[in-house]
Amino acid sequence: MRRFHDPDGLSTEASEPSETWKSPWKDEPCGWSDGVAATTDSSAIVGEDSTDELPAARTFLLPLHYEPGYQYPLVIWLHNDGFNETQIEQVMPHISLRNYVGIGVRGAKAGDAIGHRFDWSDTEAAVQSAWRQINSAIDESKRRFAIHPDRIVLAGYRSGGTMALRLALRHPEVFAGVISLGGALPTGRRLFSDLNDLRRQRLSMLWSWAVQGDHFHNTTMTDNLRQMLMTKCRIEVRQYFDDDEMNTVTLSDVNEWIMNRIVAGNVCVDGEPETSPSLNFSQN
């Protein structure tokens, strides 16, 4: 896996308010194996950068052989700019088909006229809108599915990763961990609104970076890590020799990190943030 499918190929029906289950045995998205179920749930919100009503949607994914008697970790996925909530259908097969319930959440700012592409804005209204969507999605997932309340992970890619960091830093009590794939640390807008709460929670974080990408700057990352030291968050940085974080090795590492850090409860050593050496990856 090296890139996402173009969202222009999606049906316009995906942006209509509806709720439908895709059969786990036929018409499977992206070639998934038998047993994976997905549902799209849409509602309307007001876009923060316009006065138009924009459909806000989320896609729920169940693991293979879902067992309602077991409490699953919940992975909430925030897409990068120019995509939408169905991106999770391309991401989760490379993280794990069995370990998690997944939710893909749509950005509130429309990026095209036909409702395929959406962005994350950093205005205060957009941040509040994103939080309402995520909080609502968490509540609904707990009502519908068997979710472990202490194993909720917020993850995102590029701009979605930046939004994931911002929201997790504002609401550290909600999340067991936060993952950013190539998303920069946000700035301003009450980034550390409750520093004492952050220090108590000791939030676990995974930052993944493709060191050959033009969006990666080692000096900036180092400055961000210094800034984060005062939060006492448990931060692990993984670097990859690539120009894009979206590859099979990175996503496999996401699964490994969640299982070790969140499910098993292993934590990195206190003190300096843990930074892995740059890794080569397969060409899958």
Number of C-alpha atoms within 10 A of each C-alpha: 14 11 10 12 12 12 16 14 8 14 11 11 10 19 21 16 14 13 15 11 13 16 15 17 12 13 10 17 16 11 11 19 14 13 17 23 21 21 18 23 19 19 16 14 15 17 20 20 13 10 8 12 13 19 21 27 27 26 26 24 25 23 20 19 12 18 12 11 9 11 16 25 23 28 27 27 29 34 28 26 20 19 23 29 25 28 21 24 23 17 21 25 19 18 20 17 19 16 19 25 25 26 29 28 28 31 33 27 22 25 17 12 7 11 21 23 23 22 21 23 21 18 12 12 14 20 19 14 20 23 19 12 20 22 13 11 21 19 10 12 17 14 10 9 18 18 21 14 15 16 20 24 23 27 27 26 23 22 26 29 28 25 31 28 27 25 22 24 25 19 17 23 16 20 20 25 28 27 30 28 26 26 25 24 22 18 12 9 12 11 16 18 13 14 15 12 17 21 15 13 19 17 22 22 25 23 22 26 30 23 21 15 15 9 14 17 13 10 9 12 16 11 11 15 16 13 11 16 15 13 20 20 22 23 27 20 18 20 20 22 16 17 14 21 26 21 21 19 19 23 21 15 16 22 17 15 20 28 15 13 19 19 16 10 10 12 14 13 11 11 11 14 19 15 14 12 11 15 14 11 13 8 9 8
